[in-house]
């Protein structure tokens, strides 16, 4: 898993790519507990709670505890192991689902050993929809893809957005200027720029004001 600016952007661009993708459904455990690399991961809930508590321990010591999911359905809080980093060691992946008419899925990917590291927390980014492991560069190591939700309804701006989130800002705006012909062009561009100021991924890619 390479956290360069371009690869990070590609993680989120769940587009029509000619790559090898894989579903996570087969790797999730049916129980409330899994043990791996000396770490214990449990899923629990208090009576009347509206989310699941995920607890990760090492030798009885809590390494992390967090909430996920939005109902008591076990299908909305899942635990599994998947090899994202290559080699023999797998990483923990926790999937939560909010339900409702407007999704969304939450994910946390954790390298459990030898050092406990949170590799990815979807709450840090404005993303949604299912996370999909995908071998982007066909090197046998899976990266992952998840959809940016900043422009969730902007279907006519797909090319512009793909350029932007691939780190090619000049090409993005050149394409927009050449191809957007409607009278509200200035307003649309202003609205896009305003949304980008609140987009964590865009700010990470371009490091505005730094």
N, CA, C and O of each residue as an XYZ file, in Angstrom:
840
protein
N       0.857     -1.185      0.000
C       0.000      0.000      0.000
C       0.886      1.226      0.000
O       1.569      1.499      0.988
N       0.886      1.968     -1.096
C       1.780      3.103     -1.239
C       0.999      4.401     -1.090
O       0.090      4.665     -1.878
N       1.333      5.208     -0.104
C       0.565      6.413      0.157
C       1.179      7.636     -0.512
O       1.329      8.682      0.120
N       1.538      7.510     -1.798
C       1.956      8.682     -2.556
C       0.709      9.468     -2.926
O      -0.407      8.959     -2.825
N       0.903     10.718     -3.357
C      -0.257     11.549     -3.687
C      -1.091     10.942     -4.805
O      -2.318     10.910     -4.716
N      -0.434     10.458     -5.857
C      -1.190      9.936     -6.989
C      -1.879      8.639     -6.638
O      -3.041      8.447     -6.996
N      -1.191      7.736     -5.943
C      -1.818      6.467     -5.609
C      -2.952      6.660     -4.610
O      -3.954      5.948     -4.673
N      -2.813      7.610     -3.689
C      -3.889      7.875     -2.749
C      -5.128      8.344     -3.484
O      -6.239      7.920     -3.167
N      -4.946      9.218     -4.466
C      -6.097      9.669     -5.251
C      -6.734      8.501     -5.965
O      -7.959      8.403     -6.027
N      -5.925      7.620     -6.502
C      -6.449      6.498     -7.260
C      -7.216      5.550     -6.368
O      -8.150      4.895     -6.831
N      -6.842      5.454     -5.074
C      -7.583      4.614     -4.153
C      -9.073      4.934     -4.204
O      -9.913      4.036     -4.140
N      -9.393      6.220     -4.319
C     -10.772      6.657     -4.187
C     -11.532      6.697     -5.517
O     -12.757      6.819     -5.521
N     -10.826      6.597     -6.634
C     -11.483      6.720     -7.922
C     -11.990      5.370     -8.392
O     -11.321      4.698     -9.177
N     -13.145      4.968     -7.933
C     -13.717      3.689     -8.291
C     -14.372      3.821     -9.658
O     -15.596      3.877     -9.778
N     -13.528      3.869    -10.687
C     -13.998      4.125    -12.044
C     -13.891      2.843    -12.861
O     -13.557      1.784    -12.330
N     -14.181      2.951    -14.185
C     -14.115      1.802    -15.053
C     -12.666      1.562    -15.462
O     -12.216      2.023    -16.511
N     -11.937      0.823    -14.602
C     -10.526      0.569    -14.834
C     -10.316     -0.892    -15.198
O     -11.020     -1.767    -14.695
N      -9.347     -1.160    -16.072
C      -9.037     -2.532    -16.464
C      -8.038     -3.117    -15.470
O      -6.861     -3.293    -15.787
N      -8.523     -3.418    -14.257
C      -7.667     -3.937    -13.210
C      -8.356     -5.114    -12.538
O      -9.540     -5.363    -12.765
N      -7.611     -5.834    -11.714
C      -8.130     -6.998    -11.021
C      -8.713     -6.594     -9.683
O      -7.972     -6.275     -8.753
N     -10.038     -6.603     -9.577
C     -10.707     -6.222     -8.336
C     -11.211     -7.465     -7.617
O     -11.400     -8.514     -8.234
N     -11.428     -7.346     -6.310
C     -11.845     -8.483     -5.503
C     -12.855     -8.024     -4.475
O     -12.714     -6.946     -3.898
N     -13.891     -8.848     -4.239
C     -14.885     -8.536     -3.224
C     -14.359     -8.931     -1.847
O     -13.578     -9.873     -1.711
N     -14.800     -8.191     -0.827
C     -14.401     -8.496      0.542
C     -15.343     -9.473      1.243
O     -15.020     -9.973      2.321
N     -16.488     -9.748      0.653
C     -17.526    -10.505      1.349
C     -17.041    -11.840      1.894
O     -17.459    -12.247      2.978
N     -16.180    -12.519      1.175
C     -15.759    -13.855      1.586
C     -14.786    -13.861      2.763
O     -14.544    -14.916      3.350
N     -14.227    -12.709      3.119
C     -13.206    -12.690      4.170
C     -13.763    -12.299      5.537
O     -13.048    -12.394      6.534
N     -15.012    -11.864      5.608
C     -15.569    -11.430      6.885
C     -15.987    -12.629      7.735
O     -16.588    -13.580      7.235
N     -15.657    -12.568      9.034
C     -16.017    -13.632      9.953
C     -17.495    -13.549     10.318
O     -18.084    -12.468     10.303
N     -18.090    -14.693     10.645
C     -19.500    -14.709     11.044
C     -19.648    -14.498     12.546
O     -20.748    -14.235     13.031
N     -18.555    -14.613     13.277
C     -18.627    -14.463     14.721
C     -18.360    -13.039     15.181
O     -18.207    -12.122     14.374
N     -18.307    -12.876     16.507
C     -18.072    -11.566     17.119
C     -16.628    -11.397     17.571
O     -16.305    -10.426     18.255
N     -15.755    -12.330     17.197
C     -14.390    -12.305     17.720
C     -13.442    -12.971     16.727
O     -13.761    -14.002     16.135
N     -12.276    -12.363     16.560
C     -11.210    -13.023     15.814
C      -9.884    -12.745     16.505
O      -9.698    -11.704     17.135
N      -8.969    -13.693     16.375
C      -7.641    -13.576     16.969
C      -6.609    -13.768     15.870
O      -6.677    -14.722     15.095
N      -5.649    -12.845     15.812
C      -4.624    -12.911     14.772
C      -3.364    -12.196     15.258
O      -3.435    -11.098     15.809
N      -2.224    -12.826     15.048
C      -0.934    -12.229     15.428
C      -0.919    -11.786     16.891
O      -0.330    -10.758     17.228
N      -1.571    -12.567     17.757
C      -1.592    -12.247     19.178
C      -2.511    -11.103     19.552
O      -2.498    -10.646     20.695
N      -3.314    -10.631     18.597
C      -4.276     -9.557     18.860
C      -5.692    -10.128     18.851
O      -6.029    -10.973     18.021
N      -6.505     -9.661     19.774
C      -7.898    -10.081     19.857
C      -8.801     -8.925     19.421
O      -8.692     -7.813     19.938
N      -9.687     -9.196     18.473
C     -10.610     -8.183     17.966
C     -12.028     -8.661     18.243
O     -12.394     -9.770     17.853
N     -12.829     -7.836     18.912
C     -14.194     -8.227     19.248
C     -15.197     -7.174     18.792
O     -14.884     -5.990     18.667
N     -16.409     -7.652     18.552
C     -17.535     -6.797     18.178
C     -18.589     -6.966     19.264
O     -19.000     -8.087     19.567
N     -19.030     -5.845     19.855
C     -19.992     -5.932     20.950
C     -20.902     -4.707     20.939
O     -20.632     -3.719     20.257
N     -21.974     -4.795     21.703
C     -22.911     -3.666     21.786
C     -23.629     -3.689     23.126
O     -23.952     -4.754     23.650
N     -23.874     -2.511     23.671
C     -24.653     -2.406     24.891
C     -26.132     -2.497     24.541
O     -26.516     -2.138     23.428
N     -26.985     -2.974     25.471
C     -28.429     -3.002     25.213
C     -28.954     -1.619     24.855
O     -28.681     -0.638     25.547
N     -29.696     -1.556     23.785
C     -30.270     -0.278     23.352
C     -29.343      0.574     22.529
O     -29.730      1.656     22.087
N     -28.111      0.110     22.307
C     -27.162      0.901     21.528
C     -27.541      0.882     20.058
O     -28.193     -0.051     19.589
N     -27.125      1.929     19.322
C     -27.435      1.984     17.896
C     -26.174      1.862     17.043
O     -26.182      2.231     15.869
N     -25.102      1.354     17.620
C     -23.875      1.098     16.859
C     -23.106     -0.015     17.562
O     -23.401     -0.371     18.703
N     -22.124     -0.551     16.864
C     -21.290     -1.616     17.412
C     -19.977     -1.038     17.933
O     -19.433     -0.091     17.365
N     -19.483     -1.613     19.009
C     -18.182     -1.244     19.552
C     -17.149     -2.273     19.108
O     -17.310     -3.469     19.351
N     -16.097     -1.807     18.462
C     -14.995     -2.671     18.052
C     -13.845     -2.445     19.022
O     -13.389     -1.315     19.201
N     -13.377     -3.518     19.645
C     -12.287     -3.427     20.616
C     -11.123     -4.296     20.152
O     -11.308     -5.462     19.804
N      -9.936     -3.723     20.149
C      -8.728     -4.443     19.729
C      -7.772     -4.487     20.917
O      -7.408     -3.451     21.473
N      -7.366     -5.708     21.301
C      -6.521     -5.883     22.475
C      -5.269     -6.691     22.155
O      -5.242     -7.490     21.219
N      -4.239     -6.461     22.955
C      -3.024     -7.273     22.945
C      -2.715     -7.651     24.381
O      -2.444     -6.788     25.216
N      -2.757     -8.953     24.667
C      -2.512     -9.454     26.029
C      -3.389     -8.746     27.048
O      -2.933     -8.399     28.138
N      -4.643     -8.534     26.693
C      -5.603     -7.922     27.602
C      -5.594     -6.408     27.620
O      -6.498     -5.793     28.187
N      -4.578     -5.786     27.003
C      -4.489     -4.323     26.969
C      -5.192     -3.789     25.729
O      -4.963     -4.272     24.620
N      -6.053     -2.785     25.924
C      -6.792     -2.204     24.799
C      -5.867     -1.339     23.950
O      -5.271     -0.383     24.444
N      -5.755     -1.682     22.675
C      -4.978     -0.887     21.733
C      -5.822      0.190     21.083
O      -5.347      1.292     20.808
N      -7.085     -0.143     20.840
C      -8.010      0.833     20.245
C      -9.435      0.353     20.462
O      -9.711     -0.846     20.489
N     -10.337      1.324     20.617
C     -11.766      1.024     20.720
C     -12.516      2.113     19.957
O     -12.251      3.299     20.150
N     -13.442      1.722     19.100
C     -14.186      2.702     18.316
C     -15.558      2.151     17.949
O     -15.813      0.953     18.067
N     -16.431      3.040     17.504
C     -17.792      2.674     17.125
C     -17.918      2.611     15.610
O     -17.257      3.355     14.886
N     -18.786      1.704     15.140
C     -19.060      1.633     13.705
C     -20.442      1.049     13.494
O     -21.020      0.462     14.409
N     -20.977      1.210     12.284
C     -22.329      0.729     12.001
C     -23.376      1.634     12.606
O     -23.066      2.516     13.406
N     -24.633      1.409     12.214
C     -25.694      2.308     12.689
C     -26.962      1.568     13.096
O     -27.989      2.198     13.350
N     -26.904      0.248     13.161
C     -28.003     -0.543     13.715
C     -27.398     -1.785     14.350
O     -26.191     -2.012     14.258
N     -28.231     -2.582     14.992
C     -27.749     -3.787     15.647
C     -27.661     -4.988     14.714
O     -27.374     -6.095     15.169
N     -27.897     -4.799     13.433
C     -27.692     -5.893     12.484
C     -26.200     -6.185     12.370
O     -25.405     -5.275     12.135
N     -25.818     -7.446     12.535
C     -24.413     -7.806     12.436
C     -23.881     -7.633     11.020
O     -22.670     -7.566     10.810
N     -24.783     -7.561     10.055
C     -24.362     -7.316      8.679
C     -23.851     -5.891      8.495
O     -23.256     -5.565      7.468
N     -24.085     -5.050      9.492
C     -23.674     -3.651      9.375
C     -22.434     -3.323     10.196
O     -22.099     -2.155     10.392
N     -21.759     -4.360     10.673
C     -20.474     -4.200     11.357
C     -19.717     -5.513     11.189
O     -20.051     -6.511     11.828
N     -18.699     -5.513     10.331
C     -18.032     -6.761      9.967
C     -16.535     -6.702     10.252
O     -15.908     -5.645     10.180
N     -15.982     -7.865     10.576
C     -14.555     -8.013     10.862
C     -13.947     -9.022      9.892
O     -14.554    -10.054      9.607
N     -12.755     -8.728      9.385
C     -12.101     -9.670      8.498
C     -10.617     -9.395      8.384
O     -10.114     -8.404      8.911
N      -9.922    -10.280      7.691
C      -8.489    -10.156      7.458
C      -8.216    -10.232      5.962
O      -8.750    -11.091      5.260
N      -7.374     -9.314      5.487
C      -7.054     -9.264      4.058
C      -5.602     -8.822      3.900
O      -5.115     -7.993      4.668
N      -4.918     -9.370      2.911
C      -3.517     -9.030      2.676
C      -3.422     -7.827      1.750
O      -3.531     -7.963      0.531
N      -3.215     -6.637      2.337
C      -3.035     -5.416      1.550
C      -1.566     -5.094      1.287
O      -1.247     -4.429      0.301
N      -0.676     -5.555      2.150
C       0.712     -5.113      2.090
C       1.650     -6.114      1.433
O       2.850     -5.856      1.337
N       1.132     -7.245      0.982
C       1.989     -8.262      0.411
C       2.631     -9.101      1.509
O       2.424     -8.839      2.694
N       3.403    -10.102      1.121
C       3.980    -10.989      2.118
C       2.920    -11.912      2.693
O       1.842    -12.073      2.122
N       3.239    -12.511      3.824
C       2.323    -13.492      4.421
C       1.355    -12.881      5.420
O       0.303    -13.460      5.690
N       1.691    -11.726      5.971
C       0.880    -11.143      7.029
C      -0.356    -10.443      6.466
O      -0.279     -9.741      5.457
N      -1.488    -10.642      7.127
C      -2.730     -9.989      6.724
C      -3.013     -8.785      7.615
O      -2.441     -8.646      8.696
N      -3.903     -7.920      7.144
C      -4.319     -6.743      7.907
C      -5.792     -6.881      8.294
O      -6.586     -7.497      7.584
N      -6.126     -6.296      9.430
C      -7.520     -6.266      9.871
C      -8.292     -5.234      9.066
O      -7.807     -4.125      8.840
N      -9.500     -5.601      8.630
C     -10.390     -4.614      8.011
C     -11.734     -4.677      8.721
O     -12.318     -5.747      8.892
N     -12.208     -3.512      9.126
C     -13.503     -3.382      9.793
C     -14.424     -2.591      8.880
O     -14.095     -1.485      8.451
N     -15.589     -3.177      8.586
C     -16.567     -2.510      7.723
C     -17.811     -2.171      8.536
O     -18.368     -3.033      9.215
N     -18.242     -0.920      8.467
C     -19.483     -0.495      9.101
C     -20.396      0.131      8.069
O     -19.927      0.675      7.069
N     -21.701      0.057      8.305
C     -22.663      0.618      7.351
C     -23.657      1.490      8.090
O     -24.171      1.113      9.143
N     -23.924      2.667      7.525
C     -24.799      3.631      8.193
C     -26.270      3.394      7.904
O     -27.130      3.813      8.679
N     -26.571      2.721      6.787
C     -27.959      2.539      6.409
C     -28.561      3.810      5.850
O     -27.842      4.768      5.568
N     -29.857      3.829      5.690
C     -30.528      5.019      5.173
C     -30.475      5.090      3.665
O     -29.888      4.229      3.009
N     -31.093      6.123      3.120
C     -31.200      6.266      1.665
C     -29.885      6.689      1.022
O     -29.681      6.484     -0.175
N     -28.993      7.281      1.818
C     -27.748      7.807      1.245
C     -26.530      7.130      1.892
O     -25.687      7.785      2.506
N     -26.465      5.809      1.736
C     -25.371      4.961      2.228
C     -24.863      5.423      3.588
O     -25.737      6.007      4.227
N     -23.781      5.327      4.154
C     -22.503      5.051      3.516
C     -21.770      3.962      4.287
O     -22.164      3.606      5.397
N     -20.713      3.441      3.703
C     -19.863      2.450      4.336
C     -18.658      3.129      4.976
O     -18.070      4.057      4.419
N     -18.309      2.637      6.163
C     -17.127      3.117      6.881
C     -16.111      1.982      6.943
O     -16.480      0.816      7.079
N     -14.831      2.329      6.841
C     -13.792      1.295      6.885
C     -12.607      1.743      7.728
O     -12.253      2.921      7.777
N     -12.013      0.765      8.384
C     -10.736      0.973      9.055
C      -9.846     -0.219      8.712
O     -10.236     -1.372      8.896
N      -8.645      0.073      8.212
C      -7.674     -0.962      7.890
C      -6.506     -0.821      8.852
O      -5.924      0.256      8.977
N      -6.162     -1.915      9.534
C      -5.173     -1.861     10.606
C      -4.123     -2.947     10.401
O      -4.456     -4.115     10.203
N      -2.863     -2.554     10.452
C      -1.770     -3.515     10.509
C      -1.554     -3.855     11.980
O      -1.135     -3.000     12.760
N      -1.835     -5.089     12.359
C      -1.858     -5.459     13.769
C      -0.474     -5.690     14.370
O      -0.270     -5.482     15.566
N       0.472     -6.118     13.540
C       1.815     -6.398     14.061
C       2.847     -6.249     12.943
O       2.476     -6.274     11.769
N       4.121     -6.096     13.272
C       4.677     -6.084     14.638
C       4.363     -4.800     15.408
O       4.386     -4.795     16.639
N       4.067     -3.703     14.685
C       3.663     -2.449     15.310
C       2.216     -2.154     14.934
O       1.849     -2.228     13.761
N       1.398     -1.822     15.921
C      -0.007     -1.508     15.646
C      -0.107     -0.194     14.885
O       0.306      0.853     15.383
N      -0.663     -0.255     13.663
C      -0.762      0.945     12.825
C      -2.122      1.000     12.143
O      -2.541      0.023     11.521
N      -2.809      2.116     12.250
C      -4.032      2.332     11.472
C      -3.599      2.850     10.103
O      -3.137      3.984      9.983
N      -3.748      2.025      9.080
C      -3.317      2.396      7.735
C      -4.330      3.288      7.036
O      -3.965      4.138      6.224
N      -5.598      3.092      7.352
C      -6.642      3.858      6.666
C      -7.870      3.932      7.549
O      -8.308      2.929      8.112
N      -8.423      5.135      7.664
C      -9.675      5.360      8.377
C     -10.546      6.221      7.468
O     -10.244      7.393      7.244
N     -11.610      5.652      6.953
C     -12.427      6.382      5.983
C     -13.084      7.620      6.577
O     -13.496      8.511      5.834
N     -13.190      7.696      7.906
C     -13.757      8.889      8.540
C     -12.894     10.128      8.324
O     -13.362     11.253      8.496
N     -11.626      9.919      7.945
C     -10.734     11.048      7.698
C     -10.941     11.665      6.320
O     -10.375     12.714      6.012
N     -11.755     11.009      5.493
C     -11.955     11.455      4.109
C     -13.454     11.464      3.814
O     -14.202     10.680      4.398
N     -13.889     12.324      2.931
C     -15.307     12.381      2.568
C     -15.584     11.320      1.507
O     -15.726     11.623      0.322
N     -15.657     10.064      1.963
C     -15.826      8.944      1.038
C     -16.991      8.084      1.478
O     -17.450      8.167      2.617
N     -17.464      7.255      0.556
C     -18.568      6.359      0.854
C     -18.590      5.213     -0.133
O     -17.624      4.996     -0.865
N     -19.692      4.477     -0.155
C     -19.818      3.269     -0.979
C     -18.787      2.235     -0.560
O     -17.908      2.512      0.257
N     -18.901      1.063     -1.117
C     -18.059     -0.045     -0.655
C     -16.601      0.123     -1.054
O     -16.283      0.630     -2.130
N     -15.733     -0.315     -0.163
C     -14.306     -0.349     -0.455
C     -14.005     -1.639     -1.215
O     -14.483     -2.715     -0.853
N     -13.211     -1.515     -2.264
C     -12.892     -2.664     -3.106
C     -11.385     -2.826     -3.244
O     -10.717     -1.915     -3.732
N     -10.824     -3.974     -2.824
C      -9.411     -4.235     -3.088
C      -9.179     -4.342     -4.594
O      -9.940     -5.007     -5.297
N      -8.143     -3.696     -5.078
C      -7.897     -3.683     -6.521
C      -6.397     -3.574     -6.776
O      -5.716     -2.741     -6.177
N      -5.893     -4.413     -7.661
C      -4.475     -4.398     -8.005
C      -4.273     -3.384     -9.124
O      -4.325     -3.737    -10.302
N      -4.047     -2.137     -8.763
C      -4.003     -1.051     -9.728
C      -2.841     -1.162    -10.702
O      -3.009     -0.936    -11.901
N      -1.669     -1.508    -10.195
C      -0.493     -1.568    -11.069
C      -0.099     -2.992    -11.442
O       0.970     -3.225    -12.008
N      -0.986     -3.952    -11.114
C      -0.804     -5.350    -11.500
C       0.545     -5.923    -11.053
O       1.222     -6.630    -11.799
N       0.911     -5.594     -9.811
C       2.157     -6.132     -9.267
C       1.915     -7.242     -8.251
O       2.835     -7.689     -7.567
N       0.639     -7.684     -8.166
C       0.302     -8.754     -7.240
C      -0.004     -8.281     -5.838
O      -0.344     -9.094     -4.978
N       0.107     -6.969     -5.577
C      -0.208     -6.389     -4.276
C      -1.470     -5.545     -4.414
O      -1.551     -4.681     -5.287
N      -2.452     -5.797     -3.553
C      -3.719     -5.076     -3.650
C      -3.647     -3.705     -2.988
O      -3.244     -3.583     -1.831
N      -4.046     -2.663     -3.741
C      -4.389     -1.368     -3.168
C      -5.894     -1.426     -2.904
O      -6.452     -2.520     -2.822
N      -6.557     -0.294     -2.771
C      -8.007     -0.344     -2.639
C      -8.636      0.900     -3.224
O      -7.973      1.922     -3.400
N      -9.922      0.809     -3.524
C     -10.660      1.925     -4.107
C     -11.919      2.192     -3.295
O     -12.599      1.268     -2.847
N     -12.215      3.477     -3.115
C     -13.465      3.895     -2.492
C     -13.866      5.229     -3.096
O     -13.000      6.030     -3.450
N     -15.154      5.482     -3.219
C     -15.639      6.646     -3.951
C     -15.582      7.932     -3.137
O     -15.999      7.964     -1.979
N     -15.060      8.995     -3.752
C     -15.130     10.337     -3.161
C     -16.574     10.803     -3.226
O     -17.218     10.684     -4.268
N     -17.093     11.337     -2.110
C     -18.500     11.739     -2.052
C     -18.686     13.248     -2.147
O     -19.820     13.727     -2.103
N     -17.601     14.010     -2.276
C     -17.707     15.463     -2.350
C     -18.606     15.896     -3.494
O     -19.376     16.847     -3.363
N     -18.505     15.192     -4.620
C     -19.300     15.519     -5.801
C     -20.189     14.339     -6.168
O     -20.248     13.926     -7.326
N     -20.870     13.810     -5.177
C     -21.652     12.592     -5.353
C     -22.679     12.688     -6.470
O     -22.962     11.692     -7.135
N     -23.248     13.886     -6.688
C     -24.318     14.031     -7.680
C     -23.846     14.646     -8.995
O     -24.652     14.876     -9.897
N     -22.554     14.912     -9.109
C     -22.042     15.655    -10.268
C     -21.648     14.727    -11.417
O     -20.480     14.687    -11.805
N     -22.631     13.965    -11.977
C     -22.343     12.973    -13.013
C     -21.784     13.607    -14.288
O     -21.000     12.957    -14.979
N     -22.157     14.870    -14.639
C     -21.689     15.478    -15.909
C     -20.287     16.043    -15.790
O     -19.751     16.584    -16.757
N     -19.670     15.919    -14.576
C     -18.339     16.481    -14.350
C     -17.299     15.379    -14.116
O     -16.243     15.644    -13.541
N     -17.583     14.156    -14.554
C     -16.720     13.028    -14.237
C     -15.298     13.191    -14.765
O     -14.338     12.882    -14.058
N     -15.150     13.676    -16.005
C     -13.812     13.805    -16.584
C     -12.998     14.836    -15.814
O     -11.844     14.587    -15.466
N     -13.593     15.985    -15.550
C     -12.938     17.026    -14.757
C     -12.466     16.473    -13.413
O     -11.327     16.703    -13.009
N     -13.336     15.751    -12.730
C     -13.021     15.250    -11.398
C     -11.952     14.171    -11.432
O     -11.113     14.100    -10.535
N     -11.975     13.338    -12.452
C     -10.934     12.305    -12.561
C      -9.562     12.937    -12.743
O      -8.579     12.491    -12.151
N      -9.504     13.970    -13.559
C      -8.230     14.687    -13.721
C      -7.792     15.316    -12.399
O      -6.630     15.208    -12.006
N      -8.731     15.975    -11.717
C      -8.394     16.653    -10.462
C      -7.827     15.676     -9.435
O      -6.796     15.937     -8.814
N      -8.524     14.532     -9.264
C      -8.108     13.595     -8.230
C      -6.969     12.681     -8.676
O      -6.495     11.853     -7.899
N      -6.534     12.827     -9.908
C      -5.324     12.140    -10.371
C      -4.117     13.071    -10.297
O      -3.027     12.717    -10.745
N      -4.315     14.269     -9.728
C      -3.218     15.210     -9.562
C      -2.933     16.050    -10.791
O      -1.889     16.698    -10.859
N      -3.837     16.058    -11.770
C      -3.621     16.796    -13.017
C      -4.585     17.985    -13.085
O      -5.502     18.020    -13.906
N      -4.355     18.936    -12.215
C      -5.274     20.066    -12.083
C      -5.342     20.918    -13.352
O      -6.428     21.341    -13.749
N      -4.214     21.173    -13.983
C      -4.230     21.997    -15.198
C      -5.080     21.345    -16.302
O      -5.889     22.011    -16.948
N      -4.882     20.037    -16.508
C      -5.674     19.330    -17.510
C      -7.158     19.350    -17.160
O      -8.015     19.435    -18.040
N      -7.445     19.270    -15.869
C      -8.841     19.275    -15.429
C      -9.546     20.557    -15.834
O     -10.625     20.521    -16.425
N      -8.930     21.699    -15.511
C      -9.589     22.969    -15.805
C      -9.521     23.315    -17.289
O     -10.410     23.995    -17.802
N      -8.485     22.860    -17.986
C      -8.446     23.051    -19.441
C      -9.594     22.305    -20.103
O     -10.246     22.822    -21.010
N      -9.830     21.086    -19.640
C     -10.951     20.303    -20.178
C     -12.277     21.001    -19.903
O     -13.132     21.090    -20.784
N     -12.446     21.492    -18.685
C     -13.682     22.180    -18.314
C     -13.891     23.416    -19.179
O     -14.988     23.634    -19.692
N     -12.852     24.226    -19.346
C     -12.961     25.466    -20.114
C     -13.293     25.203    -21.585
O     -14.023     25.973    -22.209
N     -12.759     24.127    -22.125
C     -12.964     23.821    -23.542
C     -14.304     23.148    -23.828
O     -14.839     23.267    -24.930
N     -14.847     22.439    -22.830
C     -15.997     21.593    -23.113
C     -17.301     21.997    -22.432
O     -18.370     21.557    -22.853
N     -17.236     22.826    -21.389
C     -18.476     23.239    -20.734
C     -18.995     24.496    -21.413
O     -18.359     25.547    -21.350
N     -20.142     24.391    -22.057
C     -20.648     25.478    -22.908
C     -21.888     26.188    -22.360
O     -22.373     27.125    -22.993
N     -22.408     25.781    -21.228
C     -23.639     26.387    -20.715
C     -23.370     27.766    -20.119
O     -22.233     28.109    -19.796
N     -24.438     28.545    -19.983
C     -24.305     29.931    -19.517
C     -23.904     30.064    -18.051
O     -23.447     31.124    -17.623
N     -24.076     28.981    -17.278
C     -23.753     29.061    -15.847
C     -22.317     28.607    -15.559
O     -22.015     28.162    -14.452
N     -21.452     28.720    -16.541
C     -20.080     28.215    -16.421
C     -19.339     28.814    -15.221
O     -18.697     28.083    -14.466
N     -19.423     30.135    -15.040
C     -18.720     30.785    -13.935
C     -19.239     30.298    -12.587
O     -18.462     30.040    -11.668
N     -20.576     30.175    -12.479
C     -21.174     29.744    -11.223
C     -20.791     28.307    -10.899
O     -20.499     27.979     -9.749
N     -20.793     27.458    -11.911
C     -20.434     26.053    -11.713
C     -18.983     25.936    -11.250
O     -18.679     25.199    -10.312
N     -18.085     26.673    -11.922
C     -16.675     26.620    -11.540
C     -16.484     27.123    -10.119
O     -15.709     26.546     -9.356
N     -17.179     28.187     -9.758
C     -17.068     28.735     -8.402
C     -17.569     27.724     -7.363
O     -16.973     27.571     -6.297
N     -18.671     27.035     -7.688
C     -19.217     26.035     -6.772
C     -18.260     24.858     -6.601
O     -18.091     24.338     -5.498
N     -17.635     24.444     -7.705
C     -16.675     23.338     -7.641
C     -15.496     23.718     -6.761
O     -15.077     22.947     -5.897
N     -14.965     24.915     -6.989
C     -13.808     25.362     -6.215
C     -14.141     25.470     -4.720
O     -13.303     25.182     -3.866
N     -15.364     25.884     -4.424
C     -15.776     25.995     -3.022
C     -15.831     24.620     -2.369
O     -15.385     24.448     -1.234
N     -16.376     23.645     -3.084
C     -16.445     22.292     -2.534
C     -15.056     21.697     -2.352
O     -14.807     20.965     -1.394
N     -14.159     22.012     -3.268
C     -12.800     21.476     -3.173
C     -12.075     21.987     -1.935
O     -11.210     21.298     -1.395
N     -12.420     23.182     -1.486
C     -11.777     23.726     -0.293
C     -12.114     22.912      0.951
O     -11.372     22.925      1.933
N     -13.246     22.199      0.899
C     -13.668     21.384      2.042
C     -13.396     19.903      1.826
O     -13.819     19.072      2.630
N     -12.700     19.568      0.759
C     -12.425     18.166      0.434
C     -11.040     17.781      0.963
O     -10.027     18.303      0.497
N     -11.001     16.878      1.922
C      -9.734     16.493      2.555
C      -8.761     15.883      1.556
O      -7.560     16.145      1.625
N      -9.258     15.082      0.638
C      -8.375     14.443     -0.338
C      -7.754     15.469     -1.276
O      -6.556     15.410     -1.555
N      -8.556     16.406     -1.762
C      -8.038     17.460     -2.652
C      -6.978     18.284     -1.927
O      -5.931     18.583     -2.500
N      -7.237     18.649     -0.690
C      -6.274     19.438      0.066
C      -4.983     18.652      0.301
O      -3.894     19.225      0.296
N      -5.108     17.352      0.505
C      -3.915     16.518      0.679
C      -3.093     16.496     -0.606
O      -1.866     16.589     -0.566
N      -3.767     16.373     -1.737
C      -3.066     16.275     -3.023
C      -2.314     17.544     -3.363
O      -1.190     17.486     -3.863
N      -2.918     18.688     -3.099
C      -2.346     19.956     -3.556
C      -1.763     20.824     -2.443
O      -1.091     21.819     -2.715
N      -2.022     20.445     -1.183
C      -1.425     21.146     -0.044
C      -1.566     22.653     -0.156
O      -0.567     23.372     -0.124
N      -2.786     23.135     -0.286
C      -3.036     24.566     -0.467
C      -2.535     25.393      0.709
O      -2.808     25.068      1.865
N      -1.812     26.447      0.416
C      -1.341     27.382      1.436
C      -0.176     26.877      2.259
O       0.142     27.448      3.302
N       0.486     25.776      1.786
C       1.613     25.237      2.543
C       2.900     25.302      1.744
O       3.951     24.888      2.233
